[in-house]
Amino acid sequence: MRNVNVTFNLVPVVNNSETLPLVYDPDIIASYWGKRPRAVAARIVQLLSVAGGFLSHLIWDLVNKKIKENEVARAIELREIVMSLGPAYIKLGQALSIRPDILSPAAMTELQKLCDKVTDFGSYFILQYPLRLLWHFRCVKAVVYVILFHLVLHICIFY
């Protein structure tokens, strides 16, 4: 299920010597993001712009008494929004897909598609973080091995 209208948008973070914490520690994570107010603001704007459009459609449906008529369209829109926001939101959507006390049956059906039919984000996103991490620790040899492995994998899959 690949939808060309759904894109995964990364928020750029200025690269410096400090890496994102690899263990859950609220104080360290707060300190990390506290030093990056632009990245945090960009993500908030991204979330509000996506949520704002969806909520305005819901309000429009409510005002025009077309909630039931547009229920499937809004459910599809919700799934596409969740997919565009990335892996953490996809996980949240998967968890919500089994909650009939929170969502309508149409919304649950659409979000259940997140359990097995998620658009892939491509190998670029899969390799990006490990390569950055290896590069950060100056593991040039490991970076070369990862890139070569990736090329061999592509050759085996596509030829």
BAMAR-225581 format. One record per residue: residue number from 1; residue in one letter; z, y, x of N, C-alpha, C, CB in turn. Coordinates in steps of 0.2 Angstrom, whole numbers, plus 5000, padded with zeros to 4 digits. Glycine has a CB too. Layout:
N
NODE     k   r     nZ     nY     nX    caZ    caY    caX     cZ     cY     cX    cbZ    cbY    cbX
NODE   NUM   A      Z      Y      X      Z      Y      X      Z      Y      X      Z      Y      X
...
***
This chain:
159
NODE     k   r     nZ     nY     nX    caZ    caY    caX     cZ     cY     cX    cbZ    cbY    cbX
NODE     1   M   5000   4994   5004   5000   5000   5000   5000   5006   5004   5006   5000   4995
NODE     2   R   4994   5008   5007   4994   5014   5011   4991   5020   5007   4989   5013   5017
NODE     3   N   4995   5025   5006   4993   5031   5002   4992   5037   5007   4999   5033   4997
NODE     4   V   4986   5039   5007   4984   5045   5012   4987   5051   5010   4976   5046   5012
NODE     5   N   4990   5052   5004   4994   5058   5003   5001   5058   5006   4994   5059   4995
NODE     6   V   5003   5053   5008   5010   5052   5011   5010   5053   5018   5014   5046   5008
NODE     7   T   5013   5058   5021   5014   5058   5028   5021   5059   5030   5010   5065   5030
NODE     8   F   5022   5056   5036   5029   5056   5039   5029   5062   5043   5030   5049   5042
NODE     9   N   5034   5067   5042   5034   5073   5046   5040   5073   5050   5034   5079   5041
NODE    10   L   5039   5073   5057   5045   5074   5061   5046   5081   5062   5043   5071   5068
NODE    11   V   5053   5082   5063   5055   5089   5064   5056   5090   5072   5062   5091   5061
NODE    12   P   5052   5094   5075   5052   5095   5082   5059   5097   5085   5047   5099   5085
NODE    13   V   5062   5094   5090   5068   5096   5093   5066   5097   5100   5073   5090   5093
NODE    14   V   5069   5103   5102   5068   5105   5109   5071   5100   5114   5071   5112   5111
NODE    15   N   5067   5098   5119   5069   5093   5123   5073   5096   5129   5062   5089   5126
NODE    16   N   5079   5093   5130   5083   5095   5135   5086   5088   5138   5088   5100   5133
NODE    17   S   5091   5089   5142   5094   5083   5146   5098   5079   5141   5098   5085   5152
NODE    18   E   5101   5082   5136   5105   5078   5131   5101   5074   5126   5110   5083   5128
NODE    19   T   5103   5068   5125   5099   5064   5121   5103   5063   5114   5097   5057   5124
NODE    20   L   5100   5061   5109   5103   5059   5103   5108   5054   5104   5098   5058   5097
NODE    21   P   5114   5054   5102   5119   5049   5103   5117   5042   5100   5126   5051   5099
NODE    22   L   5118   5037   5103   5116   5030   5101   5121   5026   5097   5114   5026   5107
NODE    23   V   5128   5029   5097   5133   5026   5093   5135   5031   5088   5139   5024   5098
NODE    24   Y   5138   5029   5083   5141   5033   5077   5147   5036   5079   5141   5029   5071
NODE    25   D   5147   5043   5081   5153   5046   5082   5152   5053   5079   5155   5047   5090
NODE    26   P   5155   5055   5073   5154   5061   5070   5155   5067   5074   5159   5062   5064
NODE    27   D   5160   5067   5078   5161   5073   5083   5155   5074   5088   5167   5073   5087
NODE    28   I   5153   5069   5091   5147   5069   5095   5141   5071   5092   5146   5063   5099
NODE    29   I   5139   5068   5086   5133   5070   5082   5134   5077   5080   5133   5065   5076
NODE    30   A   5139   5079   5077   5140   5086   5075   5139   5091   5081   5147   5088   5072
NODE    31   S   5141   5089   5087   5140   5093   5093   5133   5094   5095   5144   5091   5099
NODE    32   Y   5129   5088   5094   5122   5087   5096   5118   5092   5092   5120   5080   5096
NODE    33   W   5119   5091   5085   5115   5095   5080   5117   5102   5080   5115   5092   5073
NODE    34   G   5124   5104   5082   5126   5110   5082   5123   5115   5087   5134   5110   5083
NODE    35   K   5120   5111   5092   5116   5115   5097   5109   5116   5096   5117   5111   5104
NODE    36   R   5107   5113   5090   5100   5113   5088   5099   5116   5081   5097   5106   5088
NODE    37   P   5101   5122   5080   5101   5125   5073   5094   5126   5070   5104   5132   5073
NODE    38   R   5089   5127   5074   5082   5127   5072   5079   5121   5069   5077   5130   5077
NODE    39   A   5081   5115   5072   5079   5109   5070   5082   5107   5063   5080   5103   5075
NODE    40   V   5089   5109   5063   5093   5108   5057   5090   5112   5051   5100   5109   5058
NODE    41   A   5088   5118   5052   5086   5123   5047   5079   5120   5045   5085   5130   5050
NODE    42   A   5075   5118   5050   5068   5115   5048   5068   5109   5044   5064   5114   5055
NODE    43   R   5073   5105   5045   5074   5099   5041   5076   5101   5034   5079   5094   5044
NODE    44   I   5081   5106   5033   5083   5108   5027   5078   5111   5023   5089   5113   5028
NODE    45   V   5074   5115   5026   5068   5118   5023   5063   5113   5020   5064   5123   5027
NODE    46   Q   5062   5108   5025   5057   5102   5023   5060   5099   5017   5057   5097   5029
NODE    47   L   5067   5097   5017   5070   5093   5011   5069   5098   5005   5077   5092   5013
NODE    48   L   5071   5104   5005   5071   5108   4999   5064   5109   4997   5074   5115   5001
NODE    49   S   5059   5110   5001   5052   5111   4998   5050   5104   4995   5047   5112   5004
NODE    50   V   5051   5099   4997   5049   5092   4994   5053   5092   4987   5051   5086   4999
NODE    51   A   5060   5093   4988   5064   5092   4982   5063   5097   4977   5072   5092   4984
NODE    52   G   5061   5103   4979   5060   5109   4974   5054   5107   4970   5058   5115   4978
NODE    53   G   5048   5105   4973   5042   5103   4969   5044   5097   4964   5037   5101   4974
NODE    54   F   5047   5092   4966   5049   5087   4962   5053   5089   4956   5052   5081   4966
NODE    55   L   5059   5093   4958   5063   5095   4952   5060   5100   4948   5069   5099   4956
NODE    56   S   5055   5104   4950   5051   5109   4946   5047   5105   4941   5047   5114   4950
NODE    57   H   5044   5099   4943   5040   5095   4939   5045   5092   4933   5037   5089   4942
NODE    58   L   5051   5090   4935   5056   5087   4930   5058   5092   4925   5062   5084   4934
NODE    59   I   5059   5098   4928   5061   5103   4923   5055   5105   4918   5063   5110   4927
NODE    60   W   5049   5105   4921   5044   5107   4917   5043   5101   4911   5037   5107   4921
NODE    61   D   5044   5095   4913   5043   5089   4908   5049   5090   4903   5044   5083   4912
NODE    62   L   5055   5092   4905   5060   5093   4901   5059   5098   4896   5067   5094   4905
NODE    63   V   5057   5104   4898   5055   5110   4894   5050   5108   4889   5053   5116   4898
NODE    64   N   5045   5104   4891   5039   5103   4887   5040   5096   4883   5033   5102   4891
NODE    65   K   5046   5093   4884   5048   5087   4880   5043   5081   4882   5048   5088   4873
NODE    66   K   5041   5081   4888   5037   5075   4890   5040   5071   4896   5030   5079   4893
NODE    67   I   5046   5070   4895   5050   5066   4900   5047   5059   4900   5057   5066   4899
NODE    68   K   5047   5056   4894   5045   5049   4893   5037   5048   4895   5046   5046   4886
NODE    69   E   5033   5053   4893   5026   5053   4894   5024   5053   4901   5023   5059   4890
NODE    70   N   5028   5057   4905   5027   5058   4913   5032   5054   4917   5027   5065   4915
NODE    71   E   5035   5049   4914   5040   5045   4918   5037   5041   4924   5044   5040   4913
NODE    72   V   5032   5038   4922   5029   5034   4928   5026   5038   4933   5023   5030   4925
NODE    73   A   5023   5044   4931   5020   5049   4936   5026   5052   4941   5017   5054   4933
NODE    74   R   5032   5053   4938   5037   5056   4941   5040   5050   4946   5043   5059   4937
NODE    75   A   5040   5044   4944   5043   5039   4948   5038   5038   4954   5043   5032   4943
NODE    76   I   5032   5038   4953   5027   5037   4959   5028   5043   4963   5020   5037   4956
NODE    77   E   5029   5049   4961   5030   5055   4965   5037   5054   4969   5031   5061   4960
NODE    78   L   5042   5052   4966   5048   5050   4969   5047   5046   4975   5054   5048   4964
NODE    79   R   5044   5040   4974   5043   5035   4979   5039   5038   4985   5039   5029   4976
NODE    80   E   5034   5042   4983   5030   5045   4989   5034   5050   4993   5024   5049   4986
NODE    81   I   5039   5054   4989   5043   5059   4993   5048   5055   4997   5047   5063   4987
NODE    82   V   5051   5050   4995   5055   5046   4999   5052   5043   5005   5058   5040   4995
NODE    83   M   5046   5041   5004   5042   5038   5010   5040   5044   5015   5035   5035   5007
NODE    84   S   5039   5049   5012   5037   5055   5017   5043   5057   5021   5034   5061   5013
NODE    85   L   5049   5056   5018   5055   5059   5022   5057   5054   5028   5061   5060   5017
NODE    86   G   5055   5048   5028   5057   5044   5033   5061   5038   5032   5060   5048   5039
NODE    87   P   5063   5034   5037   5066   5028   5037   5073   5028   5033   5067   5025   5043
NODE    88   A   5077   5033   5035   5084   5034   5032   5083   5035   5024   5088   5040   5035
NODE    89   Y   5078   5039   5022   5077   5040   5015   5074   5034   5011   5073   5046   5013
NODE    90   I   5070   5030   5015   5067   5024   5012   5073   5019   5011   5062   5021   5017
NODE    91   K   5077   5018   5016   5083   5014   5015   5087   5016   5009   5088   5014   5021
NODE    92   L   5088   5023   5008   5092   5025   5002   5088   5023   4995   5093   5033   5002
NODE    93   G   5081   5024   4996   5077   5022   4990   5078   5015   4988   5070   5024   4991
NODE    94   Q   5078   5011   4994   5079   5003   4993   5085   5002   4989   5078   5000   4999
NODE    95   A   5090   5005   4991   5097   5004   4988   5097   5006   4981   5102   5008   4992
NODE    96   L   5094   5012   4980   5094   5014   4973   5089   5010   4968   5091   5022   4973
NODE    97   S   5085   5006   4971   5080   5002   4967   5083   4997   4963   5075   4999   4972
NODE    98   I   5089   4995   4964   5093   4990   4961   5099   4993   4957   5095   4985   4966
NODE    99   R   5098   4999   4955   5104   5003   4952   5101   5005   4945   5106   5009   4956
NODE   100   P   5102   5001   4940   5100   5003   4933   5104   5008   4930   5099   4997   4928
NODE   101   D   5110   5009   4933   5115   5014   4930   5113   5021   4932   5122   5012   4932
NODE   102   I   5109   5021   4937   5107   5028   4940   5100   5030   4938   5108   5028   4948
NODE   103   L   5095   5025   4939   5088   5026   4938   5085   5023   4932   5084   5024   4944
NODE   104   S   5080   5025   4929   5076   5022   4924   5072   5016   4926   5071   5027   4921
NODE   105   P   5070   5012   4922   5067   5006   4924   5060   5008   4928   5065   5002   4918
NODE   106   A   5057   5013   4926   5050   5015   4929   5052   5017   4936   5047   5021   4925
NODE   107   A   5057   5021   4937   5059   5023   4944   5061   5017   4948   5065   5028   4943
NODE   108   M   5065   5013   4945   5067   5007   4949   5061   5003   4951   5072   5002   4945
NODE   109   T   5056   5002   4947   5050   4998   4948   5047   5001   4954   5046   4997   4942
NODE   110   E   5046   5008   4954   5042   5011   4959   5046   5011   4966   5041   5018   4958
NODE   111   L   5053   5012   4966   5057   5011   4972   5057   5004   4975   5064   5014   4970
NODE   112   Q   5056   4999   4970   5057   4992   4973   5051   4991   4977   5057   4987   4967
NODE   113   K   5045   4995   4977   5039   4994   4981   5041   4996   4988   5034   4999   4978
NODE   114   L   5047   5000   4989   5049   5002   4996   5052   4996   4999   5054   5007   4995
NODE   115   C   5054   4991   4996   5057   4985   4999   5051   4980   5002   5060   4980   4993
NODE   116   D   5045   4981   5000   5040   4977   5004   5033   4980   5005   5040   4970   5000
NODE   117   K   5032   4986   5002   5026   4989   5003   5026   4996   5005   5022   4989   4996
NODE   118   V   5030   4997   5011   5030   5003   5014   5025   5005   5018   5037   5004   5017
NODE   119   T   5022   5011   5018   5017   5013   5022   5019   5013   5029   5014   5020   5020
NODE   120   D   5015   5010   5034   5017   5010   5041   5016   5017   5044   5014   5004   5045
NODE   121   F   5021   5018   5049   5020   5025   5052   5016   5024   5058   5027   5027   5053
NODE   122   G   5013   5019   5060   5009   5018   5066   5013   5017   5072   5005   5024   5066
NODE   123   S   5009   5014   5077   5013   5012   5083   5015   5018   5087   5008   5008   5087
NODE   124   Y   5012   5024   5086   5015   5030   5089   5022   5031   5088   5011   5036   5087
NODE   125   F   5024   5031   5081   5031   5032   5080   5036   5026   5082   5032   5033   5072
NODE   126   I   5033   5020   5082   5037   5014   5085   5038   5015   5092   5033   5008   5083
NODE   127   L   5034   5017   5096   5035   5018   5103   5038   5024   5105   5028   5017   5106
NODE   128   Q   5037   5029   5101   5039   5036   5103   5047   5036   5106   5039   5041   5098
NODE   129   Y   5051   5034   5102   5058   5034   5104   5060   5030   5110   5063   5032   5098
NODE   130   P   5058   5024   5110   5059   5020   5117   5056   5023   5123   5057   5013   5116
NODE   131   L   5050   5026   5122   5047   5029   5128   5051   5035   5130   5040   5030   5126
NODE   132   R   5053   5039   5125   5057   5045   5127   5063   5043   5131   5058   5049   5121
NODE   133   L   5066   5038   5128   5073   5036   5131   5072   5033   5138   5076   5030   5127
NODE   134   L   5066   5029   5139   5065   5027   5146   5063   5032   5150   5059   5021   5145
NODE   135   W   5059   5037   5148   5057   5042   5152   5063   5047   5154   5052   5047   5148
NODE   136   H   5068   5048   5149   5074   5052   5150   5078   5049   5156   5078   5052   5144
NODE   137   F   5078   5042   5156   5082   5039   5162   5078   5037   5168   5085   5032   5159
NODE   138   R   5072   5040   5168   5067   5040   5174   5065   5033   5175   5071   5043   5180
NODE   139   C   5064   5029   5170   5062   5022   5171   5054   5022   5170   5065   5017   5166
NODE   140   V   5051   5025   5175   5044   5025   5175   5041   5018   5175   5041   5029   5181
NODE   141   K   5043   5014   5179   5041   5007   5179   5041   5004   5172   5044   5003   5184
NODE   142   A   5047   5005   5168   5048   5002   5162   5043   5005   5157   5055   5003   5159
NODE   143   V   5042   5012   5157   5037   5015   5153   5030   5012   5154   5037   5023   5155
NODE   144   V   5028   5011   5160   5021   5008   5161   5021   5001   5158   5020   5008   5169
NODE   145   Y   5026   4997   5159   5026   4990   5156   5026   4991   5148   5033   4987   5158
NODE   146   V   5029   4995   5145   5029   4996   5138   5022   4998   5136   5034   5001   5135
NODE   147   I   5019   5003   5139   5012   5005   5137   5007   4999   5138   5010   5011   5141
NODE   148   L   5008   4995   5144   5003   4990   5145   5004   4984   5139   5005   4987   5152
NODE   149   F   5011   4983   5138   5012   4978   5133   5009   4980   5126   5020   4977   5132
NODE   150   H   5010   4986   5124   5007   4989   5118   4999   4988   5118   5009   4997   5117
NODE   151   L   4996   4990   5124   4989   4989   5124   4986   4982   5123   4986   4992   5131
NODE   152   V   4990   4977   5127   4988   4970   5126   4989   4968   5119   4993   4966   5131
NODE   153   L   4995   4970   5116   4996   4968   5109   4990   4971   5104   5003   4971   5106
NODE   154   H   4988   4977   5105   4982   4979   5101   4976   4975   5102   4981   4987   5103
NODE   155   I   4975   4973   5109   4969   4970   5110   4969   4963   5107   4968   4969   5118
NODE   156   C   4975   4960   5107   4976   4953   5104   4975   4954   5096   4983   4950   5105
NODE   157   I   4978   4959   5093   4977   4960   5086   4970   4961   5083   4983   4965   5084
NODE   158   F   4967   4966   5087   4961   4969   5084   4955   4966   5087   4961   4976   5085
NODE   159   Y   4955   4961   5092   4949   4958   5094   4949   4951   5094   4948   4961   5101
***
